[in-house]
Every structure is written in C-alpha cells, then in structure tokens.
Amino acid sequence: MRRLFLFAALAMAVLLPAQALAAEAHALPGAAMSLWWALPFAGLLLSIATGPLLFHHVWEHHYGKIAAGWAALVVVPLAIAFGIPTAGEAVLHTLLTEYMSFIILLFALYTISGGILVAGNIHGTPLVNAGLLLIGSILASIIGTTGASMILIRPMLRANDNRPFNAHVVIFFIFLVSNIGGSLTPLGDPPLFVGFLRGVDFFWTTTNLWRETLCVGGLVLAVFLAIDIILHRWEKGAPKIKDPTPDTKVRLRGLANLPLLAGVIGAILLSASWKPGVSIPILGVSLELQNLVRDAIILALSWLSLRVSYKSHREANGFTWEPIAEVAKLFAGIFTCIVPVIAILRAGHDGALAPLVALVTSADGQPDNLAYFWLTGGLSSFLDNAPTYLVFFELAGGDAGHLMTEAASTLAAISASAVFMGANTYVGNAPNFMVYAIARHRGVKMPGFFGYMVWSGLVLIPTFLIAGLLFFG
C-alpha cells in the first residue's frame, strides 16, 4: 500500500510545471510536509484521467468547476497552515511567472495554426502516408504537436477515407505527429517549453535529442510503412469503396499565418537572449521585462491571426475555442495543486518522497538515467507529460545549468521520455484524444482505450526498449 500511495503521490506530482519555483521562492517547508498535501493533486489527476471516459457529460460541462474545487483544497489549507501571505504569494508566483507564459504560448500556436488550411486531396498510398507522417513529424517541432495535428489530421483522413483499413494510419499519426515529432524544440511539446521556462536553452533539445528522435521516429515510421504496404495489398482483393473525397490539387491556404508563427519563434528567442535586468512587480511578484515583452508579442500575433485569417479556413479546420479553454482551466488547477508536491520534492532525501529519489539514484549516488527514462515515460503515458517532466526535472536537481552540462544525459532521458511516451495512451498528451475524436467523427473505426494500448505496446514499447538501452543504458 505504501508503494501504491507513493506512486500515486508521485503521479500527482507530475502534473504541474512551475510550482517548483513557487515552493522554493516562498520557502514552503517541504521537509516537514507529509504526502497528505498531495491528495488534491491526486484527485485532480484522477479526475482528468477518468472524467472523459467514465462520466463524459458531467466532465464536459463542469471540468472547470472540478479543477477549481481541487485547487481550493490546496489554497485554503495552505493559507491556514502557513498564513495567507505565504500561501497567496506561492500560488501567485506560480500562476504569474509560469502558468501565464505556458498558456499564452499554447493559445498562440493553437490560434495561428487553426488559420492554416491544407485544401484538396491526394490518394493515401503507403508512400504518400509515410511522407505525410514525416512532414507532420517535422512540423510538430516547429508549430507544436497540437498545431501540426490540427493542420494535418483532416488531410490524412481524406487521403485514406476510401480504404477499408485506415485506423492504423490515425494510430501512427498519434505516435509520430502528436508526440514523437515534437521533441526537438520548446515549441514542439509542452514539457519542453516548461524546461525552457526553467532555464533550458531553446536549442538544447535540438542538439541533444536529434539522435534519439531520429532513432525512435525512424523505427516507428519504418514499422508503419511495412504494415501499410501489407494492408494496402490486402485491400486490392476487397470490395471497392467509393471515394467520398476524390483527388484534387492540394493547396495551402492561410499563408499569412506563416510569418506569424515565425514571429512566435522570434519572440521566444528574444526573451532567451535579451536580458535587460529589469523586473516589474505585479501583485507582489517580480516579473522580468523580457518575459512580459515576449508574452505581449505572442498575444499580439495571435490577435493578428484572427484578423487576417478567413473564417472559412477555420471552419474547414473544425476550429473552436473549447479545446484551448479546457487546457487553460485544467492547467490553472494543475499549477495550483502541485505547489505543495513540488515543495516536498525540493526537500529531496529529507522529504516524504525520498523513496522516489532513491529509485532514480544509483548505488554510487549518481543519477540512473535509464530509471529516469522509464519512470518519466511511464507516468507520461497516463498523466499529462508537462507536469511529469517537471517532477523529474526537480528530482534531478532543478538546476538548468547543471542539467544542460554535467547532467546532460539525465535531462535528455527526462525530455525524450516525457515527449515520446505520451504516445502510449490516448490520455498521455493533449492532441491524442483530439485526433481520436476527429477520426471517429469522420467514420474511422478507432480502437478503444485498451485496444489502442495494444498497438502502442506492440510498436512503441519495443522501440523504447531499444532506445533506452542504446542511449541511456
């Protein structure tokens, strides 16, 4: 039971990126805090994991209230135990310095990419499908896994809507475009942006994860091509299906959004290189000028996208505000609920999560990179991978300078597994379930939760075993 509770508490601890700073800056006594402080985070985590599957209608209409309720169960006890000033500053520090930048970037990528439309249709042969998956994987590190998934999933579905066997195409799309492809920049996947906010250089993942990404992505793409070739040959003897979307010339619409995406990248690079040393106090929290300028530029670019994009392009993409609204509300709760959990983790061997620290530490006191790879990935399979990344980032010391240099292999293990293994289930990464829902709506007979895990178990787990031993063993 103790191990189960420890794993649950750890799992809770993995759903929130920035609290570590709040816990440290406001000196919450992590060494003296018990695992009971993690229960609200565990409850929110359990709600997010089971709500859409077990009580869909209640969750759909009240997820914001549920998240707010769990957050209140953290804020109120913190205020009682440590005083309103300390509790208030800790939460505000997290929300203003981490959450706001985090959600602004996701909002911008979602908004701008939603104005880009791939019109027309091509025939989904194995080589064409593999090419689309490769393009999507590359785009994922440039415009994010959510943006790339939104832009390409409908063209991929149209290309294969006359094939009797097409569910596997969507499954591998989730593997590659919605997850693995986003591993090379902070724009690609939320956990890497969390690392950027914590001080990891923008191009660190590009220079340190390209081998792992090439290996894992290449193996998965090769498996897809083999499977698709076999199924494509079987289909030749099956009854023909009338193509509901005949082949037409492919055109890229909404090109005005491309320089706006480049502007987002430029704004992030600006904040990484321009350090004026100026801080502006807001509600008692000091915010650095370069970060405020970055976020203002990104929001302005999002507004411009809404102004210059054709409404018809967004309608054709099925663009709505609901997905990003859900992410914003849930992550506000997550960032709040994990404050005490991060405080405990910061205490290291002196905290209630000391057994977890021991799991990722070898006998000689050095980090066990293979353990980091599988523990981070295992939790990223079922929890949101951004907070999972943060938890293990903290367990590894939380010092970006040290992790990028002396402990680079440890940070690589954490980063790679958080991104890659989000593909193991429908709930491992935000775009997964979005792609699943779009495919089902378009008539694709997608496997259920556990059916999908059979695919990921047969394809991804052997690939990760190879990558883990090759790069972190």
N, C-alpha and C positions, 0 to 999 in steps of 0.2 A: 504494500500500500504506500509505503514511504517513497518507493521509486516511482510509482504511478503519480503520486502527488508532485514529486519533484519534476517529472516530465511535463505534467500539466502546467505547473507554475512556470517552467521554462518556456513551454509553448506559449503561455500567456505573454511571457516576457518578450516574445519575438514579434509582437505585432505593433511596434511603435517606434518609428525612427527618431526622435530628437530628444527624448526625455533625459537621456544621459546627461546632457548639458545642464538641464534644469536641476537635476538631482545634485550635480556637483557644485553648480554655482551657488545654490542656496543651502548647501550643507545639510540636506536631509540625512539623518543618522542611519545610513544603510546597514551598518554592522549591528545595530540594535533592533532592526525591523524584522519581523517574522514573515513567513510566507503567507500569512493571512492577508497581508496587504496586496497580494497578487490575485485574490479571489475576484474582484470586479473585472480585472483584465481577463481572467479566465472565463468569466461569464460572458463578456463581450465577444471574446474569441469563439466560444461555443455557439453563441447566437449567430455570428456571421457564418460559421461553418454549416450550421444545421437549418437556420431560418429559411433560406431559399428552397431547401429540399423538403423539410418536414412541415412547415406552416407558411407556405408561399404567400397566401393572400394577406395574412396578418403582417408578415415581414414586409411585403411590398408597400403597404400603406402606413406602417408605423416604425420602420427601421430607424428613422431619425430619433424618434422618442425613446426607442430601446437603447440606442447608443448614448443618448443624453442621460438616461436613468443610470446606466452603469458608470458614466463619468461622474455623476453626482455622488455615487457611493465611494468615490475616491476623494473628491474635493472636500466633502463635508467632514469625513473622519480626519483628513489631513489638517483641516482647519481646527478641529477640536484638539487633536493631539499635539500639534506644533504651532498653533496660532494662525490667525487669518493672514497676517502679513507674509509669513514664510510660505504658507500654502498658496496664497494668491500669487506671489512672485514666482514661485516654482512653476506653476501652471502657465502663467502669462509668458514667462521666459521661453517656455517650450512652444507655445502657440505662435508667438510673435517672431521668434528667431528661426524656427524650424518649419512648423506646420504651414505658415503663410507662404513661404518660398516654395515649399513642396507642392502645395495645391495649386499655386499660381502657374507653375511650370506644366503640371498635368492639364490644367484648364486650357493653357495656350496651345499645347500640342494637340489636344482633342479638338479645340475650336478651329484652328488653322487647317489641320489635316481634313476636317469634315467638309471644308470647302473645295477640296480637290477631288475630282471625279474621273475615274477611268471608264470612259464610254466605249460602246462597241463590244464585240465578242470574237473569240478565237476558239478553235477546236481543241479540247483538252486531251491531247495525246500524252504519253508518258514524258517525252522530252519537253513538250510545252509546259506541262505541270511542274516538272523539275525546274525549268527555267523561271517560272513564276515564283516558286518557293525560294529559289536562290535570290531573285530580285527582292522579294519581301524580307528575307533574312538580312540582306544588306541595308534595306531601308529602315529596318527596325532599330538599328543603332544610330540612325540619323534623325528620324522623326518619332521614335519611341515605338514600343510593341503595340500600344493601343492605336496610335496613328496608322502604322503600317497595316495592322489587322483591319481597321475600318476601311482603308482605301482599297485593299486587295481582296478581301474575302468575297465580295459580290462578283467581281470579275472571275475569280476562281470558281465560284459556284455556277456562273453562267457557262463557263467553258466546259463544265462536266455535267450539265443538267440533262444531257441525253444519254448518259451512261448508266447502266443498271447497277454498277458497283462504283459508288463515289464517296461513301462515308470515310474511307481511308484517306482520301485527299484532304478532307477537313481535319482529320486527326493529325496528320503530318503537318498541316498548316499551323495548327496549335503548337505542335512541337517546335517548329522552326521559326515561324514568323512571330507568333505571340510570345515566345520565350527565348530560345537559344540565340536567335539573331540579335537580341538587344543587349549583348554582353560587352560591347566594345566602347561605349561612351556613357556618361551620366544621363544623356538624353534617352538612352535605349530602354532602361528599366528602372522603376522607382528605387530599388535598393542601391543602385549605383549613384543615383542623384543624392540619396541620403549620405553616401560616402563622400560625395563632392561637398555637400554642406558641412560635413565634419572635417574637411581639410584635405581630402584626397585630390590630387591634381586631375584636371579634366582629361588629359590624355594618358593617365597612368594605366587605366584598364586597356586602352588600345595597345599600348606597348607591352603589357604584361599578360594579357589574356588571349592574344590573337592565336597562339598555338593551340590552346585548349579549345577555343571556339572553332578553329579550322578542323581540329580532330573530331570533336563531337558533332558539329554541324555536317561535316563531310560524311561521317559514318551514317548518320540518320538519313541524309539525303540519298546516299547510295542504297540503303535498305528500302526507302520509298520507291526509288526508280525500279528496283528489282521486283517489288510487289506490284507496282502499277503496270509494268510490262506483262507480268503473268496474268493479271486480271484483264488487261486490255485484250490479250489473245483469247481468253475465255469468252469475252463478250462478243467476239465475232460469230460465235455459234448461237448466241442468244437472240430472241426476238428483238427487232429494231425498235427503238423508242424515237418518236418524232421529236426533233429538236425544238423546244419551245423558244429558244433564242438563237436563230440562225446566225452564222458567222457574218460579221460586218467589220468594217475598218475600225481599228482601235484608235481612239483619240484621248488625249489627256486634257481635261477641262479644268478651269480654275487656276490657271498658271500664275495669276497674280499672287497666289498664296505661297509660291516657292520662295521668293525673296523674303517673305515674312518669316518663314521657317529659318532661313539663313540669318535673319535678324535675331531670332531667339538664341541661336548658337552664339552669335556675336555678343549678345548681352551677357551670356554666361561666361564667355571668355574674358569679357571686360571686367566682370566682378572678380575673376580669378587673378587678373594681372594688375588692376588699378587698386592701390591701397592708400587712400589719402589720409588714413589715420583719424578720421572724423566720425564721431558717434552722436546719434541723436536720441535723447531719452523720450520714450513713449510709454506712458503708464508705469514709469519706474524701471523700464527695461531699456538698456542701451542697444540701439540698432545701428550697425555700421552703414555709412553712407553708400558705399559701393553696392551693398545688397539692396538697399532701398531703390537706388537708381536702376539696378538690374530688374527688379520686380516691376517697377513703373514702366520700363521699356517693354517688357514682355506683355504686360496688360494692354499697353497702347497698341502693340502689334496684333493682339487678339481682337481689339476693337476694330482696327483697320480691316482685318479679315472679314468680320461681319459686314462691314460697309462695302467692300469690293467684291465679295462673293455673290454669285447668283443664287437666289433662293431655290431655284430648280435643281441646282447641283447638290445642295444639302438634302433636299427632299429625295433625290435619287439615291443618295448615300444612306437614307434612313436616319438622318441626323436628328437627335433630340437632346434635350438638356438633362434628361433623367439619369443617364449613367454617370455623368460627372457630378451631379448633385448627390447621388448616392455615395460616391467616393469621398466627396468633401465632408459629408455628415459623419460617415463611419470613421474616417481618419481623424476627425476632430475628437471623437470619443476615444480612439486608439491612443492618440498622442497624450491625452489626459490620463487615461487609465494606466499607462505604463510608467508614469513618473516614479511611484514607489518601487516598482520592479527594477528599474534601472538603478535606483539608489542602492538596492540590495546587491545587484551585480557589481556595482562600483566598489563595493566592500571586498570583493574577491574572496580570498580564503577566510576572511573574517565574517562573511555574510552567510545568510541562510541558504544560499545557492552554492556554497563551497563544493559540494559533491559534483556539481556540474563543471566547475573549474577543473576538478581533478580528472574528469573524463577527457578533457582536451589537452591534458598536460602529460608528457611522457615521464618516465622514471627519473630522468636526469634534469627535470624541471623545464625542458624546452617544449614549445607547443607541438602537439601531434597534428600535423597538417591533414593527414588522412581522416582523423577523427573530426576535425573541423569541417572537412568536405562533406562527410556523410551526415553529421548531426545538423549542420546548417541546411543541407539539402533535404534531409528527412522532414524537418519541420517546414521548410518552404513548400513541400509537397501538399501540405494540408492547411497551412496558415498563409497569410499574406507574406510574401517574401521580403518586403521592405523592412518591417519590424524584425523579422528573423535575422536579416543581415545586421541590423543594429545591435541586437543582443550579442551576437558572436563577435562583432566588431569591438564591443565593450569587454567581452571576455578575453579578447586578445590584447587588451590594454587600453584601447580607445585613443591612442596617440597616433594620429595620421602620419606624422613624420617618421616615427619608428616603424609603423606598419608598411610604409611605402619603400623602406630601405632594408634595414636588418631583418625585418619580418615580412618581406615582400611575398614569400611563398605562402605564408599564412593568410595574408589578405587576399591573395589570388584564390586560395582554396575557398575562402568565405564568399568572395564575389562570384566566382564561377558557379558554385553550387546553388547559391541563392537565385541566380538567374536561370540556370539550366533546369534545376529540379522543380521549378514552379510549373513545369510541363507535366508532372507526374499525375496530376488530378485536375478535374475541372475547376477546383477552387484554389489552386496554387498561385494563380496570377489573374489579375482582373480581366484581361482580354479573353481568357479561356472560355468563361461561361458566356461572354458576349458573342463570341464566334459560334459556340454551340447553339445558342438561342437563334441566331440569324439562320444558321444552316437548317435547323428543324423547321423554322418558319417557311423556308424555301422548299420544304418537302424532302430533305435528306434524312434517311433513316439512321440517325446518330445513335451510337450505343449509350446505355445509361451510365451512371456514375462508376459502377464497378466494371462494366464492360469496357469503358474507356481505360480503366486501370489495367485491364488485361493487356491491351495494346501497349500501354506505357511500360508495363512490366516486361513484356517480351522484347520491345525495341529499345527503350531508354535505359533500363537498369543494366543490361549487359554493356551498353555503350559507356555508362558512367563507371562501371567497374573497370573497364579498360582505361578510361581517362584518369580515374583516381589513382590506379597503380602506376600509370605512366608518368603523371605529373606531380603526385603528392604522396606516393608510397615510399 
